Amino acid sequence: MKTILIASCLAVLAMTAASAETRSSTQYFIVLDTKTKTCTVADKKPKTKTLKIAGDATYRTQAEAENGMKIIKVCISK
């Protein structure tokens, strides 16, 4: 009985650790360069005056951010 309890606790601990690692993953932002009027994907918030976050969303993957860039009005090429 104790063996089953210990094994169950270890299994829950392992799943919790894996879940916490997934939640703390990198966030991606769509960044607008106000000088060149171009958008890029960044994994950190911009810290300069010429770079602004375009839109209000954060993305879990770079691919999601790149797809999001296609629908943000200021990022669409003319």
N, C-alpha and C positions, 0 to 999 in steps of 0.2 A: 504494500500500500504506500509506504514512504517512497519507494522507488518511482512509482507512477506519479506521485505528487511532485517530486523533484524534477522528473523528466518534463512534466507539464510546465512547471515554472521556468525551466531553461528554454523550452520552446517559446513561451510567451516573451521572455526576455530577448531572445534572438529576433523575433518578429518586431518587437518594439524598437530595437536598435536599427533594424533595416528600414523601418518606417520613418524614424527620425532622420536618418541620413537622406532619404528621398525628399523630405520636407525642407531641408536646409540647402537644397540645391540652388544653383545660380539663377538669378532673375535676369531677364533681357528687356531692354528698353529700345524704343524707336527714337532716335536722336536726330533733330533737325539742325543743320549748320545754317545759321541765319545769314552768313555772308554769301555762301555759294548756293543756298536754297536747295541743298541735297540732304537726303535722309540716309542714315545708316543704322545698323543694329549694334548696340553696345551692351556689355554685361555689367557696366557700372553707370551710376547716374552721372551726368555731365557736371563738371565743376567750373566751367568757364562761361563767360557772358555770351559768347557767340554760339554756344551749343545749348539747345533747349530740348526737353522731352516733348515729342510730338504725340498728341493723344494722351489719354489718362490710363492706359492699360499697361500691365506688366505681363511678360510672357515666360512660360516655363522652359521653352526651348528656343533655340535660334531660328529654327524652321517656322515656328509659330509667329515669331516676331517678323520674319521676312514676309510671311503671308499677310500679316496685319498691316505691313507697310504698303501693300497694294491697295488698301481701302482708305487710307488716311489721305484726305484731300490735298494737304500741302506736300505730300511725298510723291504724288502721281506726276510723272513727267508729261510735259506738254509737247 
